[in-house]
């Protein structure tokens, strides 16, 4: 559940860069426990692969470990210039304004 006084929708949010830096946000704010992340840059330097293990439960922060349907998205912000905002957002599910909105997430089912 969201933290007391937090008006944002319930979710945990991890950001990973092409260089392998990562950070947790929302329910996962600054969490580093049980998260592993590795990034491999392609030989041509034009693409990269991220392999990450993200916990479904972190004591005191969130618990999505129970079987059920959960919203989910993976988003990529390609940057082609020195700018804070990407001109494009690419997502596993369509993204409407920001990936933090529930309508910008697909559905996964844990059994």
N, C-alpha and C positions, 0 to 999 in steps of 0.2 A: 504493500500500500504506500501511497505518497507520504512523505514526511509531514508532520503537523505544520499547518500554515502554508503548505506548498499548493498553489492553485493549478499547477501544470498537470497534465494527464499522467497517469501511472505508467511508467516504463523504465527500463534501464537502457542506457545509451553509451556505446563505446565508440570512440573515434580512433582510427589507425591511419597513420600517414604512410606514404610510399617508402619512407626511410625507416619505418618500423617503430616510430614513436606512437604511444597510445595513451588514452586517458578515459576514465569513466565519468559519465554525467547522469543527470536525473537521479533515479534511485541508486545508481552505481557511482555517485559523486566521489571521485578520487579513489575508488576501490582499486587495489592492485592484488588482492588476495585471490589465489587460484586462477588468475588470468595468465595465459601464455600466448605469445604472439611472435611469429617469424615472418619476415618479408624477403622475397627473392626477386631481384631485378633481372629481367631478361637480358641476354647477351647484347641485343641490339639497343638496349636502353629505352625502348619505347613502351614497355609494359612491365608489370610486376604481379607477383602472386602473394596473397596474404593467407597465411594459415594461422587460425586463432582458435583457442579453446576458451570459452567464456562460461563461467559457472551459472547454473540456473538458480542457485541458492547461495546467498552470502548472509551469514548470521548478522542480524541487526540492520541490514540494508534492504534485502528483497528476497522473495521466495517464489519462484515459478517452477518448482520441481514437481508439483502435483500433475497427474495426467489431466489434459484438457486442451482447449483451443486457445491459442494466444496469437496476438498480432505480431508481425515481424517484418522487417525490411533490411535490406543491405543497400547502401547508397554510395555512389561515387561522385565526387566533385572534381572534374578535371580542370586544372588551372593552366592557362596558356599564357598568362602574363602576370606581372607583379600586382596582384589585387587580392583583397581580403574576400571578396565575393566571387564565386565561380559563376560563369555565364550559363552553365548547364548543370543539371542534376540528373544522374542516371540511377535508377533504382530497380530492384527486383520487383517491387510493386510500384504503381504510378505514385509520384510524389506531388502533393498539392501544397505549395508554398514552403513547407518544412517537413522533414521526416518525423518530427515530434508530434504531428497531428495524427490521431488515430485513423483518420481516413487515408493517410499516406502509408498504410501498412497492409501487407497481405496477411494470410492466415496460415499458421502451422499448428499441427495437432500432435501432442505428446501422448503416447499410449503407455 
